[in-house]
Amino acid sequence: MPTKKKQIKITLKKGLAGSQQYQKDCVRTLGLHKIGQSTVREDNPNVRGVISKVAHLVTVEEA
């Protein structure tokens, strides 16, 4: 039986005004565009690395 991969829910909590360009790019990479918007991604080191760059703008919870 294959194991189910962990999923995380990422929600944009703050706006991007005044943020640096790389932070805006990271948020777009996660698939977020508006404040309050959420997306579900596979929990892996690549996604966690992007989240760490914008941790002050997003919240993360297990899905």
Secondary structure as UniProt FT lines:
FT   STRAND          7..12
FT   TURN            17..18
FT   HELIX           21..29
FT   TURN            30..31
FT   TURN            35..36
FT   STRAND          38..42
FT   HELIX           45..53
FT   TURN            54..57
FT   STRAND          58..62
//
